[in-house]
């Protein structure tokens, strides 16, 4: 499976800075999660806005 939404080298570097490794399965799962969350945001009404914004990201991702 190829990654479409994340940059593997960046995720691997982040994991490495914390003394961990990011395996192929983790990267693929993270890529699928990003796709699901974007699709979830696209399905949200969001007041007829065309642009996905910070407020929608906070709602979908659960950030405050």
N, C-alpha and C positions, 0 to 999 in steps of 0.2 A: 504494500500500500504506500502511495506517495503522499506526502504532506502538502496540504493546499493552503492552510490558513496560518500556520506558525513557521517561524524560522528555527529549525532544529539546532543550529550552531549557537544561537543566542540562548536558548533554553539550556543547552548543555553547558555553556559557559557559566550561567547563573548557578546551576546545580553544582558545578565544579568549585565555584567560589565558596560554597557552603560545605565542601567536603563530600559531595555526593555525585553520583552519575545518573544521567537520564537515559534509560533504556529505550529501545525501539517501541516496545509496547506502551510505555508511558507517553512517549511523544505522539503516537497514533491516537491514544485515548484523549490526550489534550487537544489534538486537532479536531477530533469528533465533537468534543465538548464545545469548542469555539463555534463550530458549525451549528450545533443545536441551539446555542444561545443567540446567535445572529438570526437564525430562522424564527426563534421565539420572539425576538425584538421586531422582526418584520411583520409578524402576525398580530402584534399589539396595535390597538387603534391609535393611541397617542395623539388625539385631537386633530386628526387629518393632516398632521405634519408629514412632510416627505422625508425630512432629514432625521436620521437617528442621532439623538443628542445625549448629553450627560445625564439628564433626568431619567431618560428611558433606560440608559445603561445602569444607573443606580437601582431602578425598579427591577429590571431583569436579573441583574447580578447580585442583588441583595446588599449593595453597598449603601452606606449612609452618608 
